Amino acid sequence: MEQKTSAHYQRLHRQRLREQGLVKKEVWILPEYGAALQQLEKQMRVSGLQPDSMVLIHKEGSMDNSRQAYRDIHALAGDLQQSTLVQGGRLHIEVLEGADASLLISLPEFGDLPVHVALSGDQLVVEAFLWPADQVHDRAGLNEQMLRLQKLFPFTTMALEPQAHGGEGYVMFAALHASSSEGDIISEILTLADSVIQATEALAHYLTPAPVPAPVQA
């Protein structure tokens, strides 16, 4: 099966936002307020919410160091399955078995964007595929712009790495301690997904558009 790029999920994400009656607004802020803006944007997508009820949650230092670190991906999957987002259908979790088992999490609100979660020692790595390197028509320009954009995504990192099927591809990832709470892990997954959509929009002009399949004739 052909691996879809983040541009595919961005299109589906936009379509579903429009179906919810949401509109796009462009704002100009200082880079250090990027994370705060993301929090407020998510709250503003909830209908009936009063403006004076919106609050910012300070993420740093939220980890409970007394928690036991996850050592097994199946235990993590079991705990995440109990979350209201999973039970409400906003996250779908699948365990990918193998020598190094991992989680495949799809997010319907983000066009079914797939996000992978893996255990690496004392860290949990949350990662999403962006696009293959050969789809970039100006790699030098894109790489430079990625560095300029990094302050807008303080909790995520973009990187270039080898792909299993050959060639190279761009990914976006984040890492957190394996003793993080289920809430913090889900928050990291949602933050990464939102950052993938925003990064794809900001860097789209460096990419060669993927061909659109021709409609099937009846």
Secondary structure as UniProt FT lines:
FT   HELIX           6..19
FT   TURN            20..21
FT   HELIX           31..33
FT   HELIX           34..44
FT   TURN            47..48
FT   HELIX           51..53
FT   TURN            60..61
FT   TURN            65..66
FT   HELIX           73..80
FT   TURN            81..82
FT   HELIX           84..87
FT   TURN            88..89
FT   STRAND          92..96
FT   TURN            99..100
FT   STRAND          102..107
FT   HELIX           108..110
FT   TURN            111..112
FT   STRAND          113..120
FT   TURN            121..122
FT   STRAND          123..132
FT   HELIX           133..135
FT   HELIX           139..149
FT   HELIX           150..152
FT   TURN            154..155
FT   STRAND          157..162
FT   TURN            164..165
FT   STRAND          168..177
FT   TURN            178..179
FT   HELIX           182..203
FT   HELIX           204..206
//
